[in-house]
Every structure is written in C-alpha cells, then in structure tokens.
C-alpha cells in the first residue's frame, strides 16, 4: 500500500513563556496538543513566574524574535495563529507585518495585559499599540478587566452582550468576552459577538469551586485556534474550546501544584 503524506494540522503560538508552566507558551502547547493539532512557538518574552505570580519579565531581543517568526513561518503551514503577550509596540509592529507578509488567517488574539493575580504585563504605550492592532485579527478573547481597559467602561452580568458588541464595533473584529470575573451566580457565562455579521450567542458552563484556574485564558484562546485549524467554523471552534477548558478545570480542581493558583488539567489526567 502506497504511503500518502498528509500535513499536520498546525497552530503557531506567539506568546510569553511561563516558567511555572501554568500559562503562556507552556499552556498553549498543552492545549493545542490535547485538542488534536501540532504546536509550534515563537516566544516574545520569558517570565519569572510561579503559582503565586510574576516577579520578573525579560523581553526577547527584537532581532531574535523576528528570526523566530521567519524560521517557522517560512517552513511550516499553519491553519491558525494564537497570539498572547505582546509586551511592546515594537513587537506588535513586527507581528502585524509578518501576518500580512505570510498572508496568515484564523488569528486568535488573547489581549494579555494583566494577570489573574493583578500583575501588569505590558506598558501603557503597548496597550495603545495593541488597540491599533486588533482590527488585523480574526477574534479577540478578553476577560472582564482587559475588556474594561479596551473600552474604558465597567462591565457586569447585565451589560455583557452590549459591551461585547461595542468592543467588536470599535475594533472591527469578532469578540469572545469571558465572564469568569463576574461572580453573581453558580454559572460561567461568555458572550460571543461576530463581526461584522452581528451574530451573538452566549455559552454557559457550571462554575467550579477551585483556585486551579491559572492559564485558563491562554488555554481557551489556543484551543479555539486549534479547532479553527482543524476546519471548524468560528462558532463551533469557540463552543468546543469553552467545553474543553471547562472539562480541564473540572479535571484539575483537586490537584495541588505550588502554594498559589494552580493550572487546569490539560489532559484530564
């Protein structure tokens, strides 16, 4: 029988490294692998980080960062790109140029600006550059604090749909607004607004009582990118990504790692 070569379904993660392994590049690799695709990476920065928080950030030299991008993009065909921490305007500019140069599609951006524990990860200048970059991606996945930074308004359970629409219309990109920071019931509600069709739907999952949620945002955005790379339409990719992360939280709720907020259980082990 003749051996027929088939390409991997591949996803590129452009993000920062978490030395504790809970979030960032490390969480992306686990999520992409668990959801059925091949993970490649370009590292924007390394962090001194554990379950208790971030104590230092080291930016990768720009020339090396750009060479990482060219190395993988010139060789590997990617079905989707996940973007995480872009800590400076210079990094954002290079990513935007490379997206255009290599004609990349299915760009999922997690607008990482602050950690769950409240540590700021990028400069104020970078936040403004990031806002200008958003119209060039397919989907953004902000949590409530990040979304409030994007529109300078408070968000609650009653106005999530309106705020998701406002962010999408302001930045001309589809939005998955994550409601995990809103604690008013026993459920987790996320809102998706598709730009420019205006299609909206909500995703509801049970809220799981656990501190092991470090890296959920990274894991969600990378799992959505994975399902896009596998050929799923945006709506289905988002629903599958949310389901995957919810199950990973449930699988890791009784695990212990370190003295702070532990990771989700990416492989359900």
CORQUI-V860372 format. One record per helix or strand of 2 or more residues. SS is the DSSP state (alpha for helix, beta for strand). FROM is the first residue (numbers start at 1). TO is the last residue. If there is no record, write none. Layout:
# CORQUI-V860372
SS:FROM:TO ; SS:FROM:TO
This chain:
# CORQUI-V860372
beta:10:18 ; alpha:24:34 ; beta:38:50 ; beta:53:59 ; alpha:62:73 ; beta:80:83 ; alpha:89:101 ; beta:107:109 ; alpha:124:136 ; beta:139:140 ; alpha:144:151 ; alpha:160:171 ; beta:174:177 ; beta:187:193 ; beta:200:206 ; alpha:216:229 ; alpha:234:252
